Amino acid sequence: MGAIDWTAARFLFDLLSALFMGGVAIYVWWTNRTRATGAALGEVHGRIDQVDKHIARIEQTLDSRPGYAEIDVLRSEMATISRGMAEISAQMQSTTALLGRLHEYLLTEKGNAR
């Protein structure tokens, strides 16, 4: 049995521990990279879900808006209402004029009757 070369043994031990530490460092780096990528993907999925909900709300709003046919019907109804209001206004003016004449007549007749 020969004498043990402690310097060579120490060198071999240091080399093995350095390789082991390098392997651990690579493993930690790889796991953190994967974890960071997973977190980033989770954030992206969250944002995509928010955008999807927003688009769904916009589509629902657009679906409930009136189309050109409904707007044309509303315009024709508003024109009919406007014509009716013009007729009522003309009748009110004539009624007001008639009431004014009746008031003047009653004032002059009551004034002459005394």
PAMIBA-216117 format. One record per atom (N, C-alpha, C): atom name; residue in one letter; x, y, z. Coordinates in Angstrom, 3 decimals. Atoms other than C-alpha are relative to their C-alpha. Layout:
<atoms>
  atom  rest         X         Y         Z
    CA     A         X         Y         Z
...
</atoms>
This chain:
<atoms>
  atom  rest         X         Y         Z
     N     M     0.834    -1.159     0.000
    CA     M     0.000     0.000     0.000
     C     M     0.881     1.225     0.000
     N     G    -0.817    -1.192     0.102
    CA     G     1.324     3.229    -0.976
     C     G    -0.540     1.108     0.869
     N     A     0.416    -1.147    -0.794
    CA     A     1.130     6.480     0.812
     C     A    -1.065     0.784    -0.771
     N     I     1.089    -0.779     0.613
    CA     I    -1.975     8.598     0.132
     C     I     0.517     1.396    -0.282
     N     D    -0.392    -1.355     0.390
    CA     D    -1.251    11.749    -1.758
     C     D    -1.156     0.938     0.364
     N     W     1.076    -0.860    -0.497
    CA     W    -3.351    14.201     0.248
     C     W    -0.200     1.226    -0.877
     N     T     0.143    -1.167     0.872
    CA     T    -2.733    17.070    -2.129
     C     T    -0.871    -0.361    -1.201
     N     A     0.813     0.441     1.140
    CA     A    -4.171    15.084    -5.043
     C     A    -1.428    -0.278     0.451
     N     A     1.341     0.279    -0.525
    CA     A    -7.110    13.955    -2.879
     C     A    -0.753     1.302     0.245
     N     R     0.631    -1.314    -0.256
    CA     R    -7.794    17.525    -1.824
     C     R    -0.387     0.659    -1.317
     N     F     0.301    -0.568     1.308
    CA     F    -7.601    18.674    -5.436
     C     F    -1.216    -0.683    -0.618
     N     L     1.128     0.746     0.542
    CA     L   -10.038    15.931    -6.508
     C     L    -1.285     0.376     0.736
     N     F     1.166    -0.400    -0.782
    CA     F   -12.411    16.829    -3.649
     C     F    -0.452     1.413    -0.379
     N     D     0.334    -1.365     0.397
    CA     D   -12.280    20.539    -4.561
     C     D    -0.615     0.034    -1.392
     N     L     0.530     0.054     1.361
    CA     L   -12.892    19.712    -8.217
     C     L    -1.418    -0.555    -0.005
     N     L     1.346     0.580    -0.073
    CA     L   -15.884    17.499    -7.391
     C     L    -0.996     0.957     0.651
     N     S     0.910    -0.959    -0.656
    CA     S   -17.374    20.113    -5.021
     C     S    -0.287     1.189    -0.915
     N     A     0.227    -1.099     0.942
    CA     A   -16.894    22.836    -7.658
     C     A    -0.977    -0.424    -1.092
     N     L     0.931     0.511     1.015
    CA     L   -18.626    20.665   -10.267
     C     L    -1.409    -0.143     0.572
     N     F     1.303     0.130    -0.654
    CA     F   -21.428    19.901    -7.800
     C     F    -0.665     1.364     0.176
     N     M     0.550    -1.357    -0.183
    CA     M   -21.875    23.597    -6.972
     C     M    -0.411     0.618    -1.335
     N     G     0.371    -0.480     1.331
    CA     G   -21.884    24.449   -10.684
     C     G    -1.297    -0.645    -0.474
     N     G     1.240     0.695     0.355
    CA     G   -24.580    21.795   -11.255
     C     G    -1.189     0.559     0.759
     N     V     1.075    -0.587    -0.802
    CA     V   -26.650    23.207    -8.386
     C     V    -0.354     1.385    -0.528
     N     A     0.245    -1.348     0.532
    CA     A   -26.244    26.735    -9.793
     C     A    -0.787    -0.073    -1.303
     N     I     0.725     0.154     1.260
    CA     I   -27.382    25.593   -13.252
     C     I    -1.434    -0.453     0.263
     N     Y     1.344     0.464    -0.344
    CA     Y   -30.353    23.749   -11.697
     C     Y    -0.857     1.150     0.544
     N     V     0.737    -1.130    -0.574
    CA     V   -31.381    26.834    -9.688
     C     V    -0.346     1.015    -1.082
     N     W     0.247    -0.946     1.089
    CA     W   -31.008    29.067   -12.733
     C     W    -1.125    -0.519    -0.909
     N     W     1.003     0.584     0.890
    CA     W   -33.106    26.700   -14.868
     C     W    -1.391     0.024     0.648
     N     T     1.302    -0.004    -0.676
    CA     T   -35.874    26.419   -12.260
     C     T    -0.550     1.407     0.132
     N     N     0.469    -1.385    -0.099
    CA     N   -36.052    30.168   -11.691
     C     N    -0.422     0.532    -1.358
     N     R     0.373    -0.443     1.341
    CA     R   -36.144    30.755   -15.428
     C     R    -1.356    -0.562    -0.369
     N     T     1.284     0.625     0.295
    CA     T   -39.019    28.321   -15.797
     C     T    -1.098     0.607     0.853
     N     R     0.984    -0.604    -0.884
    CA     R   -40.809    29.788   -12.786
     C     R    -0.340     1.404    -0.465
     N     A     0.238    -1.354     0.494
    CA     A   -40.378    33.321   -14.140
     C     A    -0.822    -0.045    -1.276
     N     T     0.760     0.128     1.242
    CA     T   -41.675    32.197   -17.518
     C     T    -1.441    -0.372     0.310
     N     G     1.352     0.383    -0.401
    CA     G   -44.673    30.566   -15.845
     C     G    -0.769     1.181     0.572
     N     A     0.655    -1.187    -0.567
    CA     A   -45.422    33.744   -13.879
     C     A    -0.346     0.991    -1.100
     N     A     0.265    -0.916     1.106
    CA     A   -45.116    35.827   -17.039
     C     A    -1.174    -0.504    -0.835
     N     L     1.122     0.566     0.746
    CA     L   -47.466    33.471   -18.844
     C     L    -1.309     0.174     0.769
     N     G     1.196    -0.218    -0.824
    CA     G   -49.912    33.724   -15.943
     C     G    -0.496     1.430    -0.120
     N     E     0.383    -1.401     0.166
    CA     E   -49.864    37.516   -16.207
     C     E    -0.601     0.243    -1.377
     N     V     0.514    -0.167     1.356
    CA     V   -50.384    37.336   -19.956
     C     V    -1.396    -0.603    -0.110
     N     H     1.328     0.610     0.029
    CA     H   -53.322    34.963   -19.506
     C     H    -1.018     0.883     0.720
     N     G     0.891    -0.912    -0.719
    CA     G   -54.834    37.354   -16.948
     C     G    -0.388     1.196    -0.849
     N     R     0.295    -1.151     0.856
    CA     R   -54.521    40.287   -19.320
     C     R    -0.868    -0.394    -1.182
     N     I     0.820     0.469     1.124
    CA     I   -55.957    38.251   -22.191
     C     I    -1.442    -0.211     0.457
     N     D     1.350     0.184    -0.536
    CA     D   -58.940    37.330   -19.999
     C     D    -0.704     1.343     0.164
     N     Q     0.591    -1.325    -0.152
    CA     Q   -59.498    41.010   -19.185
     C     Q    -0.387     0.583    -1.350
     N     V     0.301    -0.513     1.329
    CA     V   -59.321    41.970   -22.857
     C     V    -1.191    -0.741    -0.599
     N     D     1.114     0.798     0.506
    CA     D   -61.700    39.135   -23.741
     C     D    -1.319     0.452     0.627
     N     K     1.206    -0.496    -0.666
    CA     K   -64.229    40.341   -21.137
     C     K    -0.389     1.371    -0.534
     N     H     0.264    -1.338     0.524
    CA     H   -63.888    43.894   -22.403
     C     H    -0.606    -0.075    -1.401
     N     I     0.521     0.163     1.358
    CA     I   -64.470    42.793   -26.003
     C     I    -1.417    -0.559     0.045
     N     A     1.354     0.566    -0.126
    CA     A   -67.505    40.755   -24.923
     C     A    -0.993     1.089     0.389
     N     R     0.889    -1.109    -0.382
    CA     R   -68.986    43.856   -23.233
     C     R    -0.242     0.923    -1.175
     N     I     0.152    -0.879     1.161
    CA     I   -68.340    45.944   -26.344
     C     I    -0.923    -0.640    -1.027
     N     E     0.868     0.694     0.952
    CA     E   -69.958    43.306   -28.577
     C     E    -1.445     0.014     0.472
     N     Q     1.359    -0.022    -0.530
    CA     Q   -72.974    43.153   -26.278
     C     Q    -0.612     1.392    -0.164
     N     T     0.486    -1.361     0.176
    CA     T   -73.281    46.951   -26.380
     C     T    -0.351     0.264    -1.456
     N     L     0.263    -0.215     1.425
    CA     L   -73.033    46.989   -30.161
     C     L    -1.206    -0.790    -0.476
     N     D     1.163     0.795     0.398
    CA     D   -75.623    44.228   -30.484
     C     D    -1.301     0.647     0.445
     N     S     1.231    -0.599    -0.509
    CA     S   -78.143    46.197   -28.419
     C     S    -0.280     1.384    -0.588
     N     R     0.238    -1.318     0.619
    CA     R   -77.755    49.409   -30.423
     C     R    -0.981    -0.139    -1.158
     N     P     0.957     0.082     1.107
    CA     P   -80.491    50.254   -32.928
     C     P     0.710     0.078    -1.352
     N     G    -0.555    -0.023     1.344
    CA     G   -79.824    49.718   -36.600
     C     G    -0.591     1.151    -0.801
     N     Y     0.481    -1.081     0.854
    CA     Y   -80.562    51.988   -39.540
     C     Y    -1.513    -0.036    -0.157
     N     A     1.451     0.109     0.159
    CA     A   -84.115    50.672   -39.917
     C     A    -0.713     0.586     1.222
     N     E     0.624    -0.531    -1.214
    CA     E   -84.978    51.457   -36.287
     C     E     0.161     1.521     0.086
     N     I    -0.221    -1.457    -0.030
    CA     I   -83.433    54.924   -36.587
     C     I    -0.919     0.695    -0.988
     N     D     0.926    -0.584     0.979
    CA     D   -85.493    55.613   -39.735
     C     D    -1.422     0.020     0.552
     N     V     1.337     0.030    -0.610
    CA     V   -88.655    54.545   -37.874
     C     V    -0.110     1.105     1.046
     N     L     0.020    -1.062    -1.013
    CA     L   -87.756    56.880   -34.990
     C     L    -0.072     1.383    -0.641
     N     R     0.044    -1.294     0.678
    CA     R   -87.134    59.744   -37.414
     C     R    -1.388     0.288    -0.551
     N     S     1.345    -0.223     0.541
    CA     S   -90.513    59.259   -39.099
     C     S    -0.983     0.278     1.130
     N     E     0.874    -0.266    -1.139
    CA     E   -92.239    59.092   -35.694
     C     E     0.232     1.403     0.554
     N     M    -0.293    -1.351    -0.485
    CA     M   -90.457    62.275   -34.604
     C     M    -0.558     1.054    -0.943
     N     A     0.580    -0.948     0.959
    CA     A   -91.538    64.018   -37.814
     C     A    -1.506     0.078     0.184
     N     T     1.452     0.006    -0.236
    CA     T   -95.146    62.945   -37.151
     C     T    -0.338     0.776     1.270
     N     I     0.217    -0.725    -1.253
    CA     I   -94.919    64.234   -33.586
     C     I     0.222     1.497    -0.212
     N     S    -0.279    -1.414     0.264
    CA     S   -93.410    67.494   -34.831
     C     S    -1.159     0.650    -0.751
     N     R     1.158    -0.552     0.729
    CA     R   -96.276    67.995   -37.302
     C     R    -1.192     0.152     0.937
     N     G     1.099    -0.081    -0.964
    CA     G   -98.786    67.229   -34.531
     C     G     0.182     1.172     0.952
     N     M    -0.264    -1.134    -0.892
    CA     M   -97.114    69.750   -32.240
     C     M    -0.218     1.331    -0.716
     N     A     0.235    -1.226     0.765
    CA     A   -97.249    72.381   -35.010
     C     A    -1.499     0.262    -0.111
     N     E     1.459    -0.169     0.060
    CA     E  -101.000    71.762   -35.395
     C     E    -0.545     0.464     1.342
     N     I     0.450    -0.399    -1.341
    CA     I  -101.525    72.020   -31.641
     C     I     0.398     1.439     0.279
     N     S    -0.446    -1.382    -0.211
    CA     S   -99.494    75.238   -31.570
     C     S    -0.885     0.977    -0.768
     N     A     0.881    -0.883     0.783
    CA     A  -101.610    76.742   -34.357
     C     A    -1.369     0.088     0.652
     N     Q     1.288    -0.018    -0.682
    CA     Q  -104.804    75.739   -32.544
     C     Q     0.065     0.816     1.283
     N     M    -0.150    -0.765    -1.239
    CA     M  -103.490    77.220   -29.292
     C     M     0.064     1.503    -0.294
     N     Q    -0.079    -1.419     0.358
    CA     Q  -102.677    80.506   -31.034
     C     Q    -1.384     0.536    -0.367
     N     S     1.350    -0.454     0.361
    CA     S  -106.165    80.711   -32.535
     C     S    -0.899     0.040     1.234
     N     T     0.796    -0.002    -1.229
    CA     T  -107.720    79.787   -29.171
     C     T     0.379     1.189     0.882
     N     T    -0.453    -1.148    -0.788
    CA     T  -105.616    82.427   -27.440
     C     T    -0.552     1.298    -0.582
     N     A     0.549    -1.205     0.635
    CA     A  -106.688    85.043   -29.979
     C     A    -1.501     0.109     0.272
     N     L     1.444     0.007    -0.259
    CA     L  -110.363    84.022   -29.542
     C     L    -0.280     0.362     1.450
     N     L     0.176    -0.344    -1.410
    CA     L  -110.050    84.182   -25.754
     C     L     0.286     1.482     0.250
     N     G    -0.299    -1.430    -0.145
    CA     G  -108.452    87.615   -26.057
     C     G    -1.155     0.858    -0.478
     N     R     1.149    -0.768     0.501
    CA     R  -111.354    88.876   -28.154
     C     R    -1.199    -0.143     0.934
     N     L     1.110     0.219    -0.937
    CA     L  -113.889    87.296   -25.779
     C     L     0.208     0.802     1.272
     N     H    -0.314    -0.780    -1.193
    CA     H  -112.144    88.932   -22.834
     C     H    -0.257     1.488    -0.248
     N     E     0.232    -1.411     0.331
    CA     E  -112.201    92.316   -24.555
     C     E    -1.502     0.281    -0.103
     N     Y     1.447    -0.170     0.145
    CA     Y  -115.893    91.836   -25.413
     C     Y    -0.671     0.058     1.361
     N     L     0.617     0.001    -1.327
    CA     L  -116.800    90.930   -21.844
     C     L     0.365     1.240     0.800
     N     L    -0.386    -1.225    -0.717
    CA     L  -114.824    93.881   -20.488
     C     L    -0.779     1.203    -0.512
     N     T     0.730    -1.157     0.543
    CA     T  -116.497    96.303   -22.858
     C     T    -1.494    -0.116     0.284
     N     E     1.409     0.176    -0.292
    CA     E  -119.998    94.844   -22.320
     C     E    -0.295     0.237     1.467
     N     K     0.185    -0.201    -1.442
    CA     K  -119.631    94.798   -18.527
     C     K     0.185     1.466     0.330
     N     G    -0.241    -1.416    -0.239
    CA     G  -118.290    98.309   -18.714
     C     G    -1.168     0.850    -0.496
     N     N     1.120    -0.738     0.555
    CA     N  -121.272    99.510   -20.829
     C     N    -1.282    -0.268     0.776
     N     A     1.205     0.379    -0.723
    CA     A  -123.841    97.712   -18.673
     C     A    -0.163     0.786     1.281
     N     R     0.084    -0.723    -1.284
    CA     R  -123.124    99.831   -15.568
     C     R    -0.624     1.295    -0.154
</atoms>
